[in-house]
Amino acid sequence: MTPPSPAPHAHAQSTEAAATTTGTKATAAERVSTRVDSTPLATSHSFHSPDHGAELCFTGVVRGMEQGSPIRGICYTAYLPMAQARLRALAEETAADHPQALIYIHHTLGEVAAGEASILLAVATPHSAEAFAVSQTLLRRLKLEVPIWKKPIEALDCP
């Protein structure tokens, strides 16, 4: 897996995997890359691995409604050391349960406008069913376990 290098940013907290092998030869830690920071998200991610027949890229986009009210976006905040550590642990635990999976997750912080992406989650596995299962597990657990908080930005607040 060759994850993209993070863009330099003064307030960024990122962890990049230094994997040089793929599949079961690499440890779970070598098969994951996670980021929680305020840098813009990439529009996609590819692992370019001949051992993985399925690459699934999920982009979470901010909706224009929150609990029935229009919003212009969401402001995401986090305690970076805790959020990054928990996201990394979650990705490594999932990779350990799926020994051939490659995982990349980037959750952005700060203000994200409605219609824009706040999370990019990419998974590569030998087969598609596993890629969908791993992605679904990661997203569900991320929302429950990673301390990233969101505050809707009301549409009425927009100048």
Summary of the structure (lengths in Angstrom):
residues: 159
radius of gyration: 15.9
end to end distance: 44.3
largest distance: 54.3
contacts: 498
relative contact order: 0.24
helix: 28%
strand: 35%
